[in-house]
């Protein structure tokens, strides 16, 4: 009988948590990039094969597109770099 009561309380708790989560409406603020006081007009990346875009035993255009310096440069363009 005690196990039945514990399971009943547990299932009610799960239902209450589910209802509470369904009732929440998140507020998401739009993000607008801003450079602040930083100057992003020049960017230099120094490093090893990861910086060069070395992937699958080759340095090719596709792997260079996914190298992190290229990704960072794309982000810097959003703020006037």
N, C-alpha and C positions, 0 to 999 in steps of 0.2 A: 504494500500500500504506500509505503514511503517513497519507493522508486517511482511510482505513478505520479505522485505529487511533485517530485523533483522534475520529472520529464514535462509535466504540465506547466510548471513555472518557467522552465527553460524554453519551451516552445512559445509561451506568451512573451517572454523577453525577446526572442528572435523576431516575433511579429512586431513588437513595439519598436525595435531598432530599425526594422525594414520600413515601417510607416514613417518614422522620424527621418530616415534618409531620403525617402521619396518626397517628403514635404519640403526639403531644402532646395532652394533655387540659388545656385552660385552666381555671384556678380563678377563678371570678368571685365576688367578695364582694358581698353585698347592701348596698345603700346606704340608709341611713336619714337623712333630712334633720334637721339640728340647727341651731337658731338661734344657739347659742353665746351671746355677750354682746350681740349686735345686737338692736335693737328694730325690728320690722317692722310695728308697729301702724299707722303712718302712712306713706304713700307718695305723693309728688308727682312728676308727670312734666311737665317743661317742654320745649317744643321747637316744631318746625315741623309741617308737614303729616303727616310720618311718625308723629309722636306722636299726632296727632288721628285717625289711621286713614284718611287720604285715599288712596283707590285707585280707579282707573278713572274719574277725573274727578268723584268723588262722595265725600262723607263719610256712609256708611251704617252700619247696625248690623252687617252682615256684615264690612265692612272694619274696623270698630272692634274686633270680636272677635279679629281677627288682628293688631292693632297691638301693638308690642312692650311698651307699658306694661301692657296687659291681660294679656299672657303673663307678664310679671314679677309682676304682682299675683297671678296664679294660683299661681305658684311660692312667693310669700311666704305664701300661705294654708297651704301644707304645713308651715310652721314656726311657725304661730300668728299670722300677720299678719292 
